Amino acid sequence: MRIGMLGAGTIAQAIARHAIRHGHEVVLSNSRGPGSLAPLVEELGTLASAGTPAEATAADLVVLAVGWPQIRDVAARLPHLDGTVVIDATNQFEALPPHPRIADLGDLTGSEYVASLLPGARVVKAFNSLFAQYIAPDPRHEAGRQVLFLAGDDTDAKNTVIGLTSAFGFAPVDLGSLREGGRLMQLGGPLSGLHALKQD
Ligand SMILES: NC(=O)c1ccc[n+]([C@@H]2O[C@H](COP(=O)([O-])OP(=O)(O)OC[C@H]3O[C@@H](n4cnc5c(N)ncnc54)[C@H](OP(=O)(O)O)[C@@H]3O)[C@@H](O)[C@H]2O)c1
């Protein structure tokens, strides 16, 4: 698979490393241009490259891993994502801890809001509920595999994400729709920051 990364920070890099370890191509992007990513691309090896955010979306699957305040701006610059599977790894922090401010989206869940900004995309919420230190390492532990909650409205898209993340070694758990499952796993939900292992 060719996987495009919107963002090249902590979470994008953690997912990119899993993808590369499993033979996928990764295109990273950030706000400062592909040139700024040259050292990271060199470190990640020949399966990695850098592009603009728009170039990163010309992929089989896209990961959205930018800060919440940047999402609207990122989305506005992208071409129409016709059926592209987008993993939404974001959390709706308007301001980060230690003085966190969580976006008030009214009735919408975070990923419903993200999906509204990416018409045509098939959005699957995943990775957001885990702290980075539970995403980056090998998710296969002696006591079991790291549980990865996900939610989405498109079954095929979810199956793509389930297949990919199972291959990485995670134990994906489908929580249902962006509305119902998304609410459980987003900031403030009971599964946000819950780190569990699943025994096989
Ligand atoms: N860190 C965690 O433990 C964790 C866990 C789960 C989920 N999350 C969520 O995942 C998302 C990313 O978190 P992170 O910790 O990876 O953040 P991060 O390390 O600060 O990385 C953010 C990335 O977004 C890029 N970016 C900013 N504006 C952009 C734009 N307009 N176009 C393209 N890229 C842009 C930044 O590039 P520049 O540096 O060039 O601006 C940077 O590479 C957040 O929504 C966060 O809430 C974080």
The ligand as an SDF file (V2000), in Angstrom:
LIG
                    3D

 48 52  0  0  0  0  0  0  0  0999 V2000
    0.9730   12.5990   20.9570 N   0  0  0  0  0  0  0  0  0  0  0  0
    0.0760   11.6930   21.3920 C   0  0  0  0  0  0  0  0  0  0  0  0
    0.2760   10.9860   22.4060 O   0  0  0  0  0  0  0  0  0  0  0  0
   -1.1930   11.4910   20.6100 C   0  0  0  0  0  0  0  0  0  0  0  0
   -1.8760   10.2740   20.7490 C   0  0  0  0  0  0  0  0  0  0  0  0
   -3.0200   10.0400   19.9870 C   0  0  0  0  0  0  0  0  0  0  0  0
   -3.4860   11.0220   19.1250 C   0  0  0  0  0  0  0  0  0  0  0  0
   -2.8290   12.2160   19.0380 N   0  0  0  0  0  0  0  0  0  0  0  0
   -3.3730   13.2350   18.1270 C   0  0  0  0  0  0  0  0  0  0  0  0
   -2.6820   13.1050   16.8920 O   0  0  0  0  0  0  0  0  0  0  0  0
   -2.5420   14.3880   16.2720 C   0  0  0  0  0  0  0  0  0  0  0  0
   -1.0650   14.6560   16.0330 C   0  0  0  0  0  0  0  0  0  0  0  0
   -0.3940   14.6420   17.2870 O   0  0  0  0  0  0  0  0  0  0  0  0
    1.1960   14.6100   17.3620 P   0  0  0  0  0  0  0  0  0  0  0  0
    1.5150   14.3720   18.8000 O   0  0  0  0  0  0  0  0  0  0  0  0
    1.7500   13.7200   16.3100 O   0  0  0  0  0  0  0  0  0  0  0  0
    1.5330   16.1490   17.0020 O   0  0  0  0  0  0  0  0  0  0  0  0
    2.9170   16.7650   16.5310 P   0  0  0  0  0  0  0  0  0  0  0  0
    4.0600   15.8940   16.9140 O   0  0  0  0  0  0  0  0  0  0  0  0
    2.9010   18.1840   16.9980 O   0  0  0  0  0  0  0  0  0  0  0  0
    2.8190   16.7420   14.9300 O   0  0  0  0  0  0  0  0  0  0  0  0
    1.9130   17.5420   14.2450 C   0  0  0  0  0  0  0  0  0  0  0  0
    2.2990   17.5200   12.7870 C   0  0  0  0  0  0  0  0  0  0  0  0
    1.2950   18.2290   12.0500 O   0  0  0  0  0  0  0  0  0  0  0  0
    1.9660   18.9830   11.0570 C   0  0  0  0  0  0  0  0  0  0  0  0
    1.1540   20.0820   10.5440 N   0  0  0  0  0  0  0  0  0  0  0  0
    0.7570   21.2040   11.1750 C   0  0  0  0  0  0  0  0  0  0  0  0
    0.0680   21.9940   10.3320 N   0  0  0  0  0  0  0  0  0  0  0  0
    0.0310   21.3350    9.1520 C   0  0  0  0  0  0  0  0  0  0  0  0
   -0.4950   21.6580    7.8740 C   0  0  0  0  0  0  0  0  0  0  0  0
   -1.1500   22.7990    7.6650 N   0  0  0  0  0  0  0  0  0  0  0  0
   -0.3420   20.7420    6.8760 N   0  0  0  0  0  0  0  0  0  0  0  0
    0.3140   19.5740    7.0870 C   0  0  0  0  0  0  0  0  0  0  0  0
    0.8600   19.2410    8.2740 N   0  0  0  0  0  0  0  0  0  0  0  0
    0.7220   20.1220    9.2740 C   0  0  0  0  0  0  0  0  0  0  0  0
    3.2060   19.4730   11.7740 C   0  0  0  0  0  0  0  0  0  0  0  0
    4.1560   19.9170   10.8360 O   0  0  0  0  0  0  0  0  0  0  0  0
    5.0080   21.2640   11.1030 P   0  0  0  0  0  0  0  0  0  0  0  0
    5.9020   20.9230   12.2520 O   0  0  0  0  0  0  0  0  0  0  0  0
    5.7190   21.5030    9.8240 O   0  0  0  0  0  0  0  0  0  0  0  0
    4.0100   22.3470   11.4220 O   0  0  0  0  0  0  0  0  0  0  0  0
    3.6260   18.2010   12.4900 C   0  0  0  0  0  0  0  0  0  0  0  0
    4.4020   17.3730   11.6400 O   0  0  0  0  0  0  0  0  0  0  0  0
   -3.1940   15.4000   17.2340 C   0  0  0  0  0  0  0  0  0  0  0  0
   -4.5080   15.6540   16.8190 O   0  0  0  0  0  0  0  0  0  0  0  0
   -3.1750   14.6670   18.5730 C   0  0  0  0  0  0  0  0  0  0  0  0
   -4.2320   15.1000   19.4470 O   0  0  0  0  0  0  0  0  0  0  0  0
   -1.6790   12.4660   19.7430 C   0  0  0  0  0  0  0  0  0  0  0  0
  1  2  1  0
  2  3  2  0
  2  4  1  0
  4  5  1  0
  4 48  2  0
  5  6  2  0
  6  7  1  0
  7  8  2  0
  8  9  1  0
  8 48  1  0
  9 10  1  0
  9 46  1  0
 10 11  1  0
 11 12  1  0
 11 44  1  0
 12 13  1  0
 13 14  1  0
 14 15  2  0
 14 16  1  0
 14 17  1  0
 17 18  1  0
 18 19  2  0
 18 20  1  0
 18 21  1  0
 21 22  1  0
 22 23  1  0
 23 24  1  0
 23 42  1  0
 24 25  1  0
 25 26  1  0
 25 36  1  0
 26 27  1  0
 26 35  1  0
 27 28  2  0
 28 29  1  0
 29 30  1  0
 29 35  2  0
 30 31  1  0
 30 32  2  0
 32 33  1  0
 33 34  2  0
 34 35  1  0
 36 37  1  0
 36 42  1  0
 37 38  1  0
 38 39  2  0
 38 40  1  0
 38 41  1  0
 42 43  1  0
 44 45  1  0
 44 46  1  0
 46 47  1  0
M  CHG  2   8   1  16  -1
M  END
$$$$
